[in-house]
Amino acid sequence: MAGPAFRAAAVRVRVPASSANLGPGFDAFGLALGLYDDVVVRVADSGLHIDIAGEGADTLPRDENHLLVRSMRTAFDVLGGQPRGLEVVCANRIPHGRGLGSSSAAICAGILAARAVTIGGAERLDQTALLELATEIEGHPDNVAACLMGGFTLAWTEAGAARAIRMDPSDSVVPVVFVPSRPVLTETARGLLPRTVPHVDAAVNAGRAGLLVEALTRRPELLLAATEDRLHQEYRSPAMPESIALVNRLRSEGVPAVVSGAGPTVLALAEDGAADRIARLAGEGWAANRLAFDTAGAGVLPLVVGRPGPEDSADGGDPAAVRASAHTGHPGDTAAPGGTAAGRTPA
């Protein structure tokens, strides 16, 4: 059987950051955030060339070991065959090793880029298959579901296959992230979790997780109670004592705060009018950022834009400009008003 045909033109993919768990929803809940990585991929005659700007520019591999490239290769195998060569340009803004879904973003970007440069790729790899493949690579569906679908997601595994549903977070809630300078490996954070937990703690988390769906989508006044966790955050304290201390301090002041994913970033779900004040509460050693929710999820952006929008500046997707945007505070660093993605083609 003949292998796939590939597009000659480059494609540009944008993927959002994500926060998993959200307190009680361990390995199930995810939230897409308005902070983005951009990737431009072009099928070449031969070889592999990778250019990286922004996060990880000095540490990430520029060969087949790059997670994005490995994800592309896996997707190409599913799509029927590998291209002769690849040129990849990455503009990374999502912090690495901070619990904001940078690995899930790389995986989703690689799969989407492979699908986009393959003629007929969307028919061969539909949305359900995208989630299943991304989960297979990542190992759990919470972050990849939020990255692919946007909004507030609930993911689970059924008969060995990843599934997810998407919900809209309340317009009155604003995510504020507190990012420390020191990373924590996900493997380290997971290694601190016990094999069993008290039944009473599991029962509390089950109730809080159910409540969180109502609180985050319709009744944000319940968020403080709904974000209580007894399954993972305190157990991880030895790896991130400052993060747990900040979570506890914010919560004591009535702020719904949790460890983002495996940490060490802290996520606060603030009322719109209080977000700027809450962002000032962390003190030294933290980079506080008020973000928007991403409601569109990962997608393919046009390479040529007639009239620049808030996320698609005059760079028009040019690879050199995409590289520069990782350094210069390109307007695409955050979401358009309301967390929507202007000019984006859904994945």
Buried (B, 14 or more C-beta within 10 A) or exposed (E): EEEBEBBEEBBBBBBBBBBBBBBBBBBBBBBBBBBBBBBBBBBBEEEBEBBBBBBBBEEBEBEEEBBBBBBBBBBBEBBBEBBEEBBBBBBBBBBBBBBBBBBBBBBBBBBBBBBBBBEEBBEBBEBEBBBBBBBBBBEBBBBBBBBBBBBBBBBBBEEEBBBBEBBBBBEEBBBBBBBBEEBBEBEBBBEBEEEEBEEEEEEBBEBBBEBBBEBBBEEBEBBBEBBBBBBBBBBBBEBBEBBBEBBBBBBEEEBBBBBBBBBBBBBBBBBEEBBEEBBEBBEEEBBBBBBBBBBBBBBBBBBEBEEBBBBBBEBBBBBEBBBBBBEEEBBBBBBBEEBBBBBBEEB
